[in-house]
Structures are given as C-alpha cells and as structure tokens.
Amino acid sequence: MFDRLDDQLRIHRAALGALTYRQELLASNIANADTPHFKARDIDFKGALESALTGRRTGNPGLASTSSRHLLQGAAPSFAAAARFRTEFQPSIDGNTVNMDIERSAFAENALRLEAALTFIRGEFKDLQLVLSQ
C-alpha cells in the first residue's frame, strides 16, 4: 500500500526538491547582486527532474548522516550538480553577472510553480482521503 502511495507521490517529491533548490539559488543570486565577481547560477529544472526520477545521482549526496538512526539516508536526490552559471547578458564592471530583472521574474515564476506543485499534492491527498473514507 505504501509503495503505491510512494510511487504516486514520487514525481511531486522530486519536483518540490528541484523547485525549492532553484528558489534557494535565485534568492542567493538576489542577495549577492552587489557582491563583486559573483556569478549568477540557475538550475535546469527539466534536467534535474529527469535525473531525480530516473535515479541518477551526481555530485554530493543530498543528506549527510552522523548517526545510524537518521531517517532517509541518501534518499534525497542532490540537485547541486544541475546548477549552472547563468548566461551573461551585461556583466557589471566588477564582474557580477546578476541581472535583477531576470532574477526577480525567475523568482516569481518559480514561486508560482511551487504553489502549483503544492496544489497538486493537496489534490492527491484529498483524493486519497476520499477513497479511504468510502
């Protein structure tokens, strides 16, 4: 029973992981807009999601455990390997490649995708609750 539920929610879990990692990258880009020589980074969402779903893992593992009692040891895919430097459109004199217009629009778009993913998950659980109540 739990295997089927896990399979059903696997794509949503992978999408949420990739979207939250992308949100962290975009927030880092915005926070470092005035840092000299900072290079803006972004994630290829489609590639990161495909690699998470197929089980390919590159880069550092997503979780580090210090105890054998930790849950989900190594179960979270690492999206850090999918992060790439953003294409420079007009770098500043100090070498910073953050374009605030691009970062803000990407941040807003990613926030909408996160909300949509959470709405889909809520719908899955409502459907499951409906099935279990009958």
C-alpha positions in Angstrom: 0.0 0.0 0.0 2.7 2.5 1.0 4.7 1.5 -2.1 1.9 2.6 -4.4 1.5 5.8 -2.5 5.2 6.5 -2.6 5.2 5.8 -6.4 2.3 8.1 -6.9 3.9 11.0 -5.0 7.4 10.4 -6.3 7.2 12.9 -9.1 5.8 15.5 -6.8 8.5 15.0 -4.2 11.2 15.3 -6.9 9.6 18.4 -8.4 9.3 20.0 -4.9 13.0 19.3 -4.3 14.1 20.8 -7.6 11.9 23.8 -7.2 13.0 24.6 -3.6 16.6 24.2 -4.6 16.0 26.6 -7.5 14.3 29.1 -5.2 17.4 28.9 -2.9 19.7 29.6 -5.9 17.6 32.5 -7.1 17.5 34.0 -3.6 21.3 33.7 -3.4 21.6 35.5 -6.7 19.4 38.3 -5.5 21.2 38.6 -2.2 24.6 38.8 -3.9 23.6 41.3 -6.5 26.2 43.8 -5.2 28.9 41.3 -4.5 32.0 41.8 -6.7 32.8 38.9 -9.1 29.6 36.9 -8.1 28.4 34.7 -10.9 24.6 34.1 -11.0 23.5 30.5 -11.1 20.4 28.7 -12.0 19.2 25.1 -12.4 17.9 23.3 -15.4 14.6 22.2 -13.9 13.7 19.7 -16.6 17.1 18.0 -16.5 17.2 18.0 -12.7 13.7 16.5 -12.5 14.5 13.8 -15.1 17.7 12.8 -13.3 15.9 12.6 -9.9 13.1 10.5 -11.4 15.5 8.1 -13.1 17.6 7.7 -10.0 20.8 9.1 -11.5 22.8 10.8 -8.8 25.7 13.1 -9.5 27.6 15.4 -7.2 27.5 15.3 -3.4 24.7 13.3 -1.8 21.7 15.4 -0.6 21.9 14.2 3.0 24.7 13.7 5.4 24.1 11.4 8.3 26.0 11.3 11.6 24.0 8.6 13.2 22.7 5.2 12.1 19.3 6.3 13.4 18.8 9.0 10.8 15.9 8.5 8.5 16.1 8.5 4.7 19.8 8.1 4.5 20.8 9.2 1.0 17.2 9.1 -0.2 17.0 12.8 -1.3 18.5 13.5 -4.7 21.1 16.2 -5.0 20.2 19.0 -7.3 23.5 20.8 -6.8 25.1 19.1 -9.8 22.3 20.5 -12.0 23.2 24.1 -11.1 24.8 26.0 -13.9 26.1 29.6 -14.3 23.6 31.9 -15.9 24.4 33.3 -19.3 25.8 36.8 -19.0 23.8 39.4 -20.8 25.5 42.5 -19.5 28.0 41.9 -16.7 28.9 44.8 -14.5 32.3 46.4 -14.3 33.1 44.5 -11.0 32.4 41.1 -12.7 29.0 40.5 -11.1 26.6 38.8 -13.5 23.3 39.2 -11.6 20.6 40.9 -13.6 17.9 41.8 -11.1 15.1 41.9 -13.7 15.8 38.3 -14.7 16.3 37.2 -11.1 13.0 38.7 -9.9 11.0 37.3 -12.8 12.6 33.8 -12.3 11.9 34.0 -8.6 8.2 34.9 -9.1 7.8 32.2 -11.8 9.4 29.6 -9.5 7.1 30.6 -6.6 4.1 30.0 -8.8 5.4 26.6 -9.8 5.9 25.8 -6.2 2.4 26.8 -5.4 1.1 24.7 -8.3 3.1 21.6 -7.1 1.7 22.0 -3.6 -1.8 22.3 -5.0 -1.3 19.1 -7.0 -0.1 17.3 -3.8 -3.1 18.6 -1.8 -5.3 17.2 -4.5 -3.6 13.8 -4.4 -4.2 13.7 -0.6 -7.8 14.8 -0.9 -8.4 12.1 -3.5 -6.7 9.5 -1.2 -8.8 10.7 1.8 -12.0 10.4 -0.3 -11.1 6.9 -1.3 -10.3 5.8 2.3 -13.5 7.3 3.7 -15.7 5.2 1.4 
